[in-house]
């Protein structure tokens, strides 16, 4: 068979199987696995793994107002964020779309225009419900019908508590419309109390960040998220879970058969709160904060046993100057790091190479399960005839010392600078296009596509935990 592209000589790995075979690509899709193939272009995958492209459903690449008034915004946009994604083997991203001004629909239109101009990888948008007012609630069914089948809520926000009746209605409406509700789980009142007490004691520097957002606040919010899932019947997706206590709360809901899904982020798998004692502690600020070694070990066990379903980067980079500004305290610290380019290589090196997780589990965490939960499977998240040809030719022996200044993100640094990592993409292929060519990003901005998601498939995948 003659194809546009043949990936030859690699070991093809999915969440359920692996084997050595060639992959034939035509028209942007996989058309043949194995057998006789000829390609107008061929990619040599000898000695490498051929994996499904990464599906990172938690990034922050929107234009618009800064997250802190008067402070430069997160430094990556759809163009630079796409380059970081490609360099790290991620071919699909899910962007948090905030209504800085105007309605949810206006925010979606803003980000669709920005992504159409800048994105080099495929993308979905998660509208963020900042205020559950009647106008916003009325938009949800229409957004779902238009293919935006996910919704983000922050339990930290004061309006979550003051308008909890409307929040419950929003989650119930979202579920009926076929949407998956993403929840940032920290109890706002408990966090505000802890931070105010530290400041009153003359403390509250960024070195106290972990104390200002204790795991009890995360655990309490996860308990409530599980209760909201149970009350509304709507599936919930807990983003960037960080602590053993919070995971135990989620597991109790899962054990009752509730559709409670858990994402963690790379930051919590490799670092602990000990780094907050460093002079540059601001570099490591994220929300929830870094935890203790026992929490790290528990999260790794959760990745292996299936109680943690996905890994998402929560890519939200600031400049180093903004992150290490000495005027910050626990009330003003700038949250977010660059992790798109390092997410897959770090997880492979620290997870697969060490035996903490299997290779198939790795593929499930970063590709197949997020594709299923967010209504993209089997178009994304696997290597199968008919699926989009989103592929990584991943060299498990390729060694690199992490240097954020040489990476694609505009952050200019990385929280893992100086670490030895074995396992990096040689080629990244998106819908049949070679977008990382032997380590060089070659994708033009704007080639990415928005992915319309049918609410019916979203509902089926997210409402049935046994299907994952």
Secondary structure as UniProt FT lines:
FT   STRAND          2..8
FT   STRAND          11..13
FT   STRAND          18..20
FT   STRAND          23..26
FT   TURN            27..28
FT   STRAND          29..33
FT   STRAND          38..44
FT   TURN            46..47
FT   STRAND          49..52
FT   STRAND          54..59
FT   TURN            69..70
FT   HELIX           78..87
FT   TURN            88..89
FT   STRAND          90..98
FT   HELIX           104..118
FT   STRAND          122..128
FT   HELIX           134..145
FT   TURN            146..147
FT   STRAND          150..154
FT   TURN            155..156
FT   HELIX           158..162
FT   HELIX           164..176
FT   TURN            177..178
FT   STRAND          180..184
FT   HELIX           188..200
FT   TURN            201..202
FT   HELIX           206..208
FT   HELIX           209..212
FT   HELIX           215..232
FT   STRAND          236..238
FT   HELIX           244..255
FT   TURN            256..257
FT   STRAND          260..264
FT   HELIX           267..270
FT   HELIX           273..277
FT   TURN            279..280
FT   HELIX           281..284
FT   HELIX           293..305
FT   STRAND          310..311
FT   HELIX           320..323
FT   TURN            326..327
FT   TURN            330..332
FT   TURN            340..342
FT   HELIX           343..347
FT   HELIX           348..352
FT   TURN            353..355
FT   HELIX           359..363
FT   HELIX           364..368
FT   HELIX           369..373
FT   TURN            374..375
FT   TURN            377..379
FT   TURN            385..386
FT   STRAND          391..401
FT   HELIX           404..406
FT   TURN            410..411
FT   TURN            415..418
FT   STRAND          420..430
FT   TURN            431..432
FT   STRAND          433..437
FT   TURN            438..439
FT   STRAND          440..441
FT   TURN            445..446
FT   HELIX           455..463
FT   HELIX           465..467
//
